Amino acid sequence: MTYDPAPAAKSLRQTRLARTVVLPLPAAIAPADEAEGAAAQHALAALVGAMPPAGFKIGATGKRMQEYLGLTGPAAGFMERANVFRGQGGVRFADCIKPGVECEVAVRLAHDLPPGLYTAETVAPAVGEFVAAIEIVEDRYEDLKTLGTPTLIADQVYHVAAVLGEQGGVDWRALDIGALRGRMSIDGVERDSGITTDLMGHPFACLAFLASSPVAAAFGGLKAGQCVMLGSVTPPIWLDAPCEITVTFDGLPTVSARLT
């Protein structure tokens, strides 16, 4: 029987509007594997008017994040244009369920990456910009093991919003982007740091993962102009009050976000 992703997308949308935690979907509508999760995610994007997406986020690309979340590999989700900011931006703290922030790097694509199989080397020519970034996430899940990775994928993998740094005239190609140290500060106090080597060995390996994934295939591939969050070099920092967040990576302009 062919999987119909519409009921799962509708249920997840209703849960999001109600601002309640995401519980396991009924067996009759729950996606059974990553491809069905990607189909449900595509249906959700259409339901919220996010087609084509502004870009994608990739979660759990680092070993620390996989261990923290209990996942065995990365998972990706679309990003809605209204929730992607440049240089600085943010959301209301009260609008989030257990909000958190992540210390990331991101790219903006200069060329399309049609559905197919890719490597870090074959995606590199498509990258136009490489910047520091902050992802705002929320822990809207009670138990990931019970929920299941396919439903996590359908629900955009914790995503709320993203803030991408400016390129600022920096020639990122002159940097060793596979070994950049990133630092995250909350209200001026450094809280954690990590290195891009932890992102599947190299950030472009993360982009290759996405470009080769069922999620990219469900959306017809990646398009020029879209941005891709390549994963966090630290576990999320969960927030208990409104605050200002800054992320710096060696050689890249600082990016900031605010939860008001």
N, C-alpha and C positions, 0 to 999 in steps of 0.2 A: 504494500500500500504506500502510495506517495505521501510524504510528510507535508502537512499544511501548516506553515509557520504563523499564519494570521492569529489564531487563538492565543498562542503563547505571547505574541507581540502585544495583543490587546490586554492580556492579563498583566504583563509587566508595566505597560503604560498606566493602567488603572492603579497599580501599586505605587508607582512613582508619583502620580497626582495626589494620592491619599497620604503621601509621606510616611509610609509604613515600611517595615522591613520586608525583604523579598523572601518568601517561603518557597519550598519545593513546589513546582507546578504539578498539577494532576498528571498522572501517567499518560492519559489520553492525548495531552497537548504538549507535554514536555519534550524538548529536543533530546535525541538519544545519543548523538555524537557531535563532533565539532562542526561538521558540514551542516547538520540541522540547526545547531546553535547559530551558525553564521546566517542561515536562511531566516531564522527568527529575528536576528539582529537587523538584517536588511529590511524586513517587514516593519520593525519598530522605527527605523529611520524614515521610512515612507510615511508611517503613521504620524510622526511628529513634524513632518515637513522638512526633514534634514537632507533631502536629496537634491544635488549630490552633496556628500558630506564635506565639511571644511578640511577634514583629514581624519587621521586615526591615531589612537593611543595603543601602545603595546605594554602590557603589564607582565611582571615576573620575568623580565629578560636577564636579571642578575641572580646569582646564586643566593645572595642574602635575601632577596625578595621571594624567591621560590621557597626557601626554607621557612621564611616568615609566614607565607600564605599557605604552605603545605601543598604547593603545586609542583608538578614534575617538569613543566615547561611553560613557555610564554603563552599569552592569550591576548587577543586584540579586540578593539571596539571602535566604532565610528565616533567622530566628534562633530557636534552641531555648531554651525557658524556663529550663532549668537553667544556661544560659550567659549569662544577662542579669542584671546586678546593678544595685543602686541606691545611689548615694552613693559607695561604694567596693567593691572586689572584685577578683578576679584568678584566675589559674590557675597551675599548676606550670610553671616554665620547661622542665623536662625532658620535659613532655608535648607540647611543640610542636616543629614542624620549622621552623627559622630564624624564630623569633618576631619580630614587630614591633608597633608601636603607632601609632595615628593620632589626630590632633587634630580632633575632630568636634563638630557640634551635632546634636541629636536632638529629636524631638517625640513626645509621647504623644497619641493620638487620642481625642477626646471623642465623635466620631460616626463611623459607618460611611462608607466611600467605596466604593460598589459598582463593579463593573467598568464602565469607560466612558472617555471622553476628558475630560481635566481641564486647567485652567490654574492658575497660581499663585493667581489670584484665587478660583477656585471651590473649591480645597482649603482655603483659609485658615479658613473657618468650622468645619472639622472638627478643628482643632488645639486641644487643651486645655492642653498644656504645651510649653514650648520651653526646652531645657536644654543645657549643655555635656556632652560625652560623650567617652569613649575607646573605640576599637575595638582589640581585640587580634586580630592577624592572623598568618598564617604563610605563608611562601613555599614552598608544597608543589608548585611547578610548575617543570619544567626549562626549557621553551620555550613561551611563550604562543602564538606564531605557529603552532607545530606542534600545540599542544593544541587551539586554536580557541576563539573566544568562546562558542559554544553549550555546550561542555563546561565551560568556566569558570563559566558561569551554573549549570549543573547541579550543580557542586561548591561552591556558596555563595560564590564570588568571594572567596577568601582567608580567609573568616570563621572565627574561633575563639570569641570572646566579646565582650561589650560591657558597659561600665559607664556608666550614665546618672547625671548629676548630679541633685541635689534642686532643686526649684523655689525653695524657701527663701523664700516670700512675695514673690518678685520679680514685678512686673507686666511680663512680657516684651513685652506689647503697647505699652508706653511706650518700648521700645527700638527703635533702628533696626537690626533684626535682619539687614537686608541689607548692613550695613557694620560688623560687629563684628570686632574684632581678637582672634584666638585665639593662645595661646602654650602650648607643650608643654615641660615640664621633666622630665629624668631624674635622679633622686637629687639634686634641688634645683638642677640646672644647666639653664638654658634652652637648648634645642637647636634650635628652629625656631618660626616664627610665620607666620600667614596671615590672610586676611580673608574673611568669608563672601560677599562680592561674587563671589569666584571660583567659588562653587558654582552654576554655571549662571546667574549673574547675581543670583540670590536663592535662599535655602534652600527657599522654598516651590515654586520651579520644580522642584527635585529631587523634592519630594513629589508634584507633579503628574506628573512623569515616571514615578515608581513606580506611582501610582494608574492610569495609562493603559497600563501595560506588560503584556506577556504573562505576566510573573511574577505580578502582582496578579490577572490574570484566571484563571490556573491555580489560585490559592488562593481563588477566589470573591470577590475584592475585599479591601479593607482593613477591619479591624473596630475598633470602639471599644475602647479599652484597649490596643491594640497600640502598640508603640513603633517608630519608624523612625529609623535612623541616616542622616543626610542627606549624608554624605560628609566627607572630610578636607580641611582648608584647607592641609595640608602633605603632601608625600610621606611614606610610612611611615619611621619610625626603626627600623632593625633592631637587635636587642639581642643582646649576646654573653654576658650573665650575668643572674642575677636582679637585680631593681631595683624602685624605686618610681617611678611616673609620675604627674604632675599636669598637668591641663589647665585653663586659665582663659580665659574670654571676657569682654570688657568688660561689666560689669553683671550677669553671671550667677555663681551660686555655683560654686566650684572643685570639680572631680571628681578622684578619685585611683584608681589601680589598682596592683596589685602582682603581679609575677611572682616566685614564691618558689622 
